[in-house]
Amino acid sequence: MQTPDNSQADIARDCPNSASPQKRAATIKRCTWLGFYVNGILAILKIVAGFVGHSGAMIADGIHSVSDFVTDVIVIIFVGVSAKGINRTYRYGHGKFETFATFLISVALLVVAIGLFVSGGSKVWAALHGQELEAPGYVALVMAVVSIVVKEWLFRYTKHVGDALKSMALVANAWHHRSDALSSIATLIGIGGAIFLGARWRILDPLAAMTVSVFIALVAYRLAKPAIQELLEVALPEDEQQQIAQTIGATEGILAFHNLRTRHNGGTHVVDVDIKVDGTLTVTQAHNIATHMEQRLRNKLGDVLVVTHIEPYMGQPTDNNHQCPD
């Protein structure tokens, strides 16, 4: 299945990392609203198909789609807040609101996973103790196929836009779409087995719901880990730190640097660094060197907030990147 090649798929070109926060937020909202409406239609159809087709797995799958509504609203609200930029209270901007939205999405996924596991487990327990489960109908089977196709398309499209804009919240929401597709795959297997393999295999329907819950919990962990790391201001990955160090050290006029600190703030790279220059330079000359370094970092990484302290170089030893020991 290919990523949509229509006008909206050109977002990566029309709205690069350097675009204004307002344009970036508007693009994210458009993508999220698309998912919101698709989720609404799918949720209604799946729940109706679950009741009509007597499938607990399809009803659970529909409830999972309903949970997508919550995460879509979270993304729309928090991404809008994150685009407000710097003010007197938030001197580093509102980027972590988007990170917080990602964390909330992961929590919502975990809650859904636990609910599906408990619901499916209770039906499996009943079946193992002699209760005959009702056979699901073909309408539930068809709805599972429709859900898989639609949600996989929505995952690929949303992730494509999220990667292009470096939006953690949008990528997180894309994986929520993928978790719904995985849910429908397990549901399809469970419903198909219950229909075609006979009465004693109807236990596959609730087992499918339990299997889905494990996949969703893993996705929740995958999303929560980087969000928590960012909220705790963990440094950027080692390769990005090395790239930043090389860019700073290669800037003309910077003789050495130290105290390099990095972190994420939503879609922004935050870099704090002390640079060392020739002590005989004027304030204006030293300032121009720092400005040139900041521009080089933006050209390399996109959206970067650089906090620079300028010091005179006193002959301290440096490594290959001109970095002094801290």
CORRAFEN-V171031 format. One record per residue. N is the residue number from 1. PHI is phi in degrees with one decimal (NA if undefined). OMEGA is omega in whole degrees, -180 to 180 (NA if undefined). D_CENTER is the distance of its C-alpha to the mean C-alpha in Angstrom with 2 decimals. Layout:
BEGIN
N,PHI,OMEGA,D_CENTER + N,PHI,OMEGA,D_CENTER
END
This chain:
BEGIN
1,NA,-174,20.96 + 2,-88.8,172,20.34 + 3,-65.5,-176,17.65 + 4,-53.8,-176,19.46 + 5,-110.7,-178,21.84 + 6,-103.7,-174,22.74 + 7,-62.1,-180,22.80 + 8,-71.2,179,19.25 + 9,-70.9,178,18.05 + 10,-84.1,-178,19.85 + 11,-58.0,-178,17.27 + 12,-58.4,179,16.41 + 13,-83.1,-174,20.12 + 14,-79.6,-175,20.82 + 15,-132.8,-179,18.09 + 16,-71.1,-177,17.63 + 17,-57.3,-176,16.12 + 18,-82.7,-180,19.47 + 19,-64.3,-179,19.45 + 20,-64.9,178,20.13 + 21,-57.3,-179,17.51 + 22,-67.4,179,19.12 + 23,-67.1,178,18.82 + 24,-61.8,-180,15.16 + 25,-64.0,180,14.55 + 26,-63.6,179,16.96 + 27,-65.6,179,15.29 + 28,-61.7,-179,11.88 + 29,-64.0,179,14.16 + 30,-59.6,180,16.15 + 31,-64.2,-178,13.42 + 32,-69.8,178,12.32 + 33,-62.6,176,16.04 + 34,-58.2,178,16.63 + 35,-62.7,-179,14.36 + 36,-59.9,-179,16.10 + 37,-68.3,178,19.49 + 38,-62.7,179,18.86 + 39,-62.1,180,17.62 + 40,-62.6,-180,20.73 + 41,-64.5,-179,23.08 + 42,-63.5,-178,21.76 + 43,-59.5,-180,21.85 + 44,-62.8,-178,25.43 + 45,-63.5,-178,26.57 + 46,-69.6,180,25.23 + 47,-65.6,177,26.78 + 48,-62.2,179,30.01 + 49,-63.6,179,30.08 + 50,-65.1,180,29.57 + 51,-71.3,-180,32.52 + 52,-65.6,-178,34.68 + 53,-91.0,177,33.97 + 54,53.3,-179,34.33 + 55,-120.4,176,31.07 + 56,-64.9,180,29.34 + 57,-64.7,180,26.46 + 58,-70.5,176,25.97 + 59,-62.3,178,26.24 + 60,-62.7,178,23.58 + 61,-64.0,177,21.37 + 62,-66.0,177,22.14 + 63,-63.0,176,21.29 + 64,-60.3,177,17.87 + 65,-65.1,177,17.52 + 66,-61.1,179,18.83 + 67,-62.6,177,16.05 + 68,-62.4,176,13.68 + 69,-56.4,-178,15.86 + 70,-61.4,-178,15.01 + 71,-68.3,177,11.23 + 72,-62.6,179,12.02 + 73,-63.7,178,14.52 + 74,-58.5,-179,12.38 + 75,-62.2,-178,10.05 + 76,-60.2,-178,13.42 + 77,-69.6,-172,15.19 + 78,-74.9,177,13.06 + 79,-66.5,176,12.04 + 80,-61.7,177,15.78 + 81,-66.4,-176,16.71 + 82,-64.7,-178,14.68 + 83,-83.1,-176,16.71 + 84,-69.0,178,19.96 + 85,79.6,-174,20.36 + 86,-85.1,171,22.93 + 87,-139.8,-175,25.63 + 88,-66.9,-179,28.28 + 89,-89.5,-178,26.16 + 90,-105.8,-174,22.82 + 91,-72.6,176,24.25 + 92,-105.4,-180,20.98 + 93,86.5,-176,19.37 + 94,-109.1,-174,16.84 + 95,-59.2,-177,13.65 + 96,-73.4,172,12.96 + 97,-63.1,177,12.98 + 98,-65.9,177,9.50 + 99,-63.8,178,8.64 + 100,-63.0,176,10.86 + 101,-61.3,178,9.24 + 102,-60.8,179,6.08 + 103,-62.0,179,9.08 + 104,-64.0,177,10.95 + 105,-61.2,180,8.74 + 106,-63.4,178,9.18 + 107,-65.5,178,12.78 + 108,-60.3,178,13.29 + 109,-62.6,-179,12.39 + 110,-64.9,178,14.81 + 111,-61.9,178,17.40 + 112,-60.9,-179,17.34 + 113,-60.6,-180,17.78 + 114,-63.8,180,20.70 + 115,-62.3,178,22.24 + 116,-64.1,-179,22.28 + 117,-65.0,-179,23.75 + 118,-66.0,-180,26.43 + 119,-62.6,179,27.37 + 120,-65.6,-180,27.72 + 121,-63.0,179,29.51 + 122,-65.2,179,32.06 + 123,-73.4,177,32.99 + 124,-62.6,179,33.32 + 125,-60.3,180,35.56 + 126,-63.6,-180,37.65 + 127,-65.7,180,38.08 + 128,-68.3,179,39.18 + 129,-104.2,169,41.77 + 130,99.4,180,43.39 + 131,-76.5,180,41.62 + 132,-86.4,-179,41.34 + 133,-80.6,-179,38.04 + 134,-74.5,-180,38.21 + 135,-73.2,176,37.56 + 136,-72.0,-179,34.61 + 137,-100.4,-177,35.56 + 138,-65.8,-180,34.73 + 139,-62.2,177,32.90 + 140,-68.2,180,30.13 + 141,-64.2,180,30.08 + 142,-63.4,-179,29.82 + 143,-64.6,177,27.02 + 144,-62.9,179,24.98 + 145,-63.8,179,25.46 + 146,-59.8,-179,24.52 + 147,-61.6,-180,21.28 + 148,-59.7,-177,20.29 + 149,-64.3,-176,21.06 + 150,-67.1,-176,19.43 + 151,-72.0,176,16.11 + 152,-68.0,176,15.83 + 153,-61.3,-178,16.65 + 154,-65.9,176,14.10 + 155,-60.4,-175,11.29 + 156,-64.6,180,12.73 + 157,-67.0,-178,13.26 + 158,-65.2,179,9.94 + 159,-67.5,178,8.25 + 160,-58.3,180,11.41 + 161,-69.2,-180,11.12 + 162,-61.9,178,7.59 + 163,-66.0,-179,8.98 + 164,-63.7,-178,12.21 + 165,-95.1,-177,11.28 + 166,53.4,179,9.06 + 167,-101.0,-180,6.76 + 168,-63.7,-178,3.82 + 169,-65.8,-179,4.31 + 170,-69.7,176,5.19 + 171,-63.7,177,3.23 + 172,-61.1,179,2.43 + 173,-67.1,176,5.82 + 174,-60.9,179,6.86 + 175,-66.3,173,6.95 + 176,-66.3,175,8.81 + 177,-62.3,179,11.04 + 178,-63.8,179,11.65 + 179,-62.6,177,12.63 + 180,-68.7,176,14.99 + 181,-65.2,177,16.43 + 182,-63.6,177,17.07 + 183,-59.0,-179,18.62 + 184,-70.7,176,20.85 + 185,-64.8,178,21.90 + 186,-63.1,178,23.09 + 187,-63.3,179,24.66 + 188,-60.1,180,26.42 + 189,-64.1,-179,27.85 + 190,-64.8,-180,28.99 + 191,-66.6,180,30.56 + 192,-61.4,178,32.13 + 193,-63.8,-180,33.64 + 194,-65.9,-179,34.94 + 195,-79.5,-168,36.55 + 196,-95.4,-176,38.08 + 197,-103.8,175,38.96 + 198,102.9,-172,41.01 + 199,-60.9,-175,41.12 + 200,-71.5,179,40.57 + 201,-96.8,179,37.22 + 202,-66.1,176,35.82 + 203,-64.3,179,34.18 + 204,-63.1,-179,31.57 + 205,-62.1,177,30.06 + 206,-69.0,176,29.06 + 207,-62.1,178,28.33 + 208,-62.9,179,25.69 + 209,-62.9,179,23.99 + 210,-67.9,179,24.15 + 211,-63.2,179,22.75 + 212,-59.6,-177,19.73 + 213,-60.6,179,19.12 + 214,-67.3,178,18.92 + 215,-59.9,-178,16.27 + 216,-65.3,178,14.12 + 217,-62.1,178,14.84 + 218,-65.8,177,13.79 + 219,-64.3,178,10.31 + 220,-58.8,178,10.27 + 221,-64.1,-179,11.55 + 222,-61.3,180,9.19 + 223,-81.6,-175,6.24 + 224,-69.6,-174,9.09 + 225,-58.4,180,10.77 + 226,-66.4,179,9.06 + 227,-65.3,179,8.57 + 228,-65.1,178,12.21 + 229,-60.1,180,13.30 + 230,-68.9,178,12.39 + 231,-62.8,177,14.09 + 232,-88.6,177,16.94 + 233,59.8,172,17.07 + 234,-67.5,-178,17.08 + 235,-62.9,176,18.28 + 236,-62.5,178,16.48 + 237,-55.0,-174,16.82 + 238,-57.4,-178,20.51 + 239,-66.5,178,20.52 + 240,-70.6,177,19.06 + 241,-61.4,179,21.59 + 242,-65.0,178,24.29 + 243,-63.3,179,23.48 + 244,-65.4,180,23.73 + 245,-61.6,179,26.94 + 246,-64.2,180,28.46 + 247,-65.8,179,27.81 + 248,-64.5,-176,29.36 + 249,-63.7,-178,32.26 + 250,-90.1,-180,33.10 + 251,-74.1,-178,33.40 + 252,-61.0,179,37.07 + 253,99.8,177,38.78 + 254,-88.5,-177,36.51 + 255,-87.5,178,38.83 + 256,-168.8,174,36.54 + 257,-153.8,177,33.54 + 258,-158.4,-178,32.26 + 259,53.5,178,30.09 + 260,-76.4,179,26.89 + 261,-128.9,-177,23.93 + 262,-134.8,175,20.29 + 263,-168.6,175,17.01 + 264,-101.3,170,13.82 + 265,-135.2,-172,13.94 + 266,67.5,179,10.78 + 267,-88.6,-176,11.05 + 268,-105.1,170,14.57 + 269,-84.8,177,16.29 + 270,-107.6,-178,19.05 + 271,-125.4,172,22.19 + 272,-110.7,-177,25.33 + 273,-154.4,171,28.37 + 274,-102.3,179,32.17 + 275,-105.6,-180,33.92 + 276,-113.7,-179,37.62 + 277,-127.7,176,39.90 + 278,-58.7,-176,43.64 + 279,-66.5,-179,45.22 + 280,-88.7,-179,47.74 + 281,-69.9,173,45.27 + 282,-75.6,177,45.31 + 283,-59.2,-179,42.48 + 284,-63.9,180,41.75 + 285,-64.2,179,41.63 + 286,-63.5,178,39.29 + 287,-63.4,180,37.02 + 288,-64.0,177,36.95 + 289,-64.0,180,35.93 + 290,-63.0,179,32.98 + 291,-64.6,178,31.96 + 292,-63.4,178,32.23 + 293,-62.2,-180,30.03 + 294,-61.4,180,27.31 + 295,-66.1,177,27.51 + 296,-62.8,178,27.34 + 297,-66.4,178,24.11 + 298,-66.4,178,22.60 + 299,-64.1,-177,23.92 + 300,-84.1,-170,22.35 + 301,-112.9,-177,18.86 + 302,95.2,-177,18.37 + 303,-77.5,-177,17.63 + 304,-133.0,171,19.50 + 305,-107.8,-175,21.32 + 306,-111.7,175,24.35 + 307,-112.9,-171,26.76 + 308,-118.1,171,29.97 + 309,-117.2,-175,33.18 + 310,-103.3,180,36.19 + 311,-130.1,174,38.87 + 312,-77.0,178,42.05 + 313,-81.0,-176,42.06 + 314,-115.3,177,44.71 + 315,82.6,180,44.78 + 316,-64.9,178,42.23 + 317,-67.9,-179,41.30 + 318,-135.7,175,38.01 + 319,-92.5,-177,36.09 + 320,-64.4,178,35.54 + 321,-93.6,-176,32.88 + 322,68.8,179,35.34 + 323,-95.0,177,33.38 + 324,-85.6,172,35.65 + 325,-61.2,180,35.20 + 326,-72.6,NA,33.70
END
